[in-house]
Amino acid sequence: MSIEIVYQVINERSGEVIGVYTDKKIANIVDQRTDALYEVSDLLEKSGSLSDEKLRDTIAEFILNNRKELFDVLKSVKDIPVEGEEEAAPLLTPYEPKTDDDVSQEDAA
């Protein structure tokens, strides 16, 4: 008789077994990916334009599988300021050449 320890990853929504693994680390990775997939799918559902669950899950899986490339693209995206909110001062002020008035005011001081 032999005893084998296995780890089952179970879909919390449907209760079905997603996979059976002998390595606990791999089972945890699959579990975390599955949780992330459903969280992304839920976010897509909130958009209101994706009512098909299978399509949302497919898009969520694509996002997870291509997250590095997606994050590289999103790094350069800035939020659009909302009217009425105070914008942060720029870190550097643009160079403005001195005018004759500026020079004469410095000489007078």
C-alpha positions in Angstrom: 0.0 0.0 0.0 1.2 3.5 -0.8 0.0 6.9 0.3 0.3 9.9 -2.0 -0.4 13.4 -0.9 -2.2 15.5 -3.6 -3.4 19.1 -3.6 -6.7 19.8 -5.4 -7.4 23.3 -6.7 -11.2 23.7 -6.6 -13.2 26.4 -8.4 -15.0 28.3 -5.6 -17.8 29.4 -8.0 -18.7 26.0 -9.4 -17.2 23.6 -7.0 -15.5 21.6 -9.7 -11.9 20.5 -9.5 -9.6 22.6 -11.7 -6.5 20.4 -11.1 -4.8 17.9 -8.9 -1.1 18.4 -8.1 1.5 16.6 -6.1 3.5 19.8 -5.6 2.0 22.3 -3.1 3.8 25.2 -4.7 2.4 24.6 -8.1 -1.1 24.1 -6.6 -0.8 27.5 -4.9 0.3 29.2 -8.1 -2.7 27.7 -10.0 -5.0 28.7 -7.2 -3.7 32.3 -7.2 -4.0 32.5 -11.0 -7.5 31.2 -10.8 -8.5 33.7 -8.2 -6.9 36.6 -10.2 -8.7 35.4 -13.3 -12.1 35.6 -11.6 -11.3 39.0 -10.1 -10.4 40.4 -13.6 -13.5 38.8 -15.0 -15.6 40.5 -12.4 -14.0 43.8 -13.2 -14.9 43.3 -16.9 -18.4 42.5 -15.9 -18.7 45.9 -14.1 -18.0 47.6 -17.4 -21.6 46.6 -18.4 -20.6 45.9 -22.0 -19.5 42.2 -21.5 -22.5 40.1 -20.4 -21.1 36.8 -21.7 -19.2 35.1 -18.9 -17.2 32.8 -21.2 -16.0 35.9 -23.2 -15.1 37.7 -20.0 -13.1 34.7 -18.7 -11.3 34.4 -22.1 -10.4 38.1 -22.0 -9.3 37.8 -18.4 -7.1 34.8 -19.2 -5.5 36.7 -22.1 -4.8 39.6 -19.8 -3.2 37.3 -17.2 -1.1 35.4 -19.9 0.1 38.7 -21.4 0.4 40.8 -18.2 4.0 41.8 -18.7 3.5 43.2 -22.1 0.3 44.9 -21.0 2.0 46.5 -18.0 4.8 47.8 -20.3 2.2 49.5 -22.4 0.2 50.9 -19.4 3.3 52.3 -17.7 3.2 55.4 -19.9 -0.5 56.1 -19.4 -1.3 59.1 -17.2 -4.6 59.9 -15.6 -6.6 62.7 -17.2 -7.0 65.6 -14.7 -10.6 66.2 -13.6 -11.8 69.7 -13.9 -11.8 71.5 -10.6 -9.0 69.4 -9.1 -5.8 71.2 -8.5 -3.0 70.0 -10.7 0.4 69.3 -9.1 3.1 71.8 -9.8 5.6 70.7 -12.4 8.9 69.4 -11.1 10.8 71.5 -13.6 9.7 74.9 -14.8 10.3 75.5 -18.5 13.2 77.8 -19.4 12.2 81.4 -20.1 14.9 83.7 -21.4 15.3 87.0 -19.5 13.8 90.1 -21.1 15.3 93.6 -21.1 12.9 94.5 -18.3 14.1 91.6 -16.1 17.8 92.7 -16.6 17.0 96.3 -15.8 15.2 95.3 -12.6 18.2 93.2 -11.5 20.5 96.1 -12.2 18.3 98.5 -10.1 18.4 96.1 -7.1 
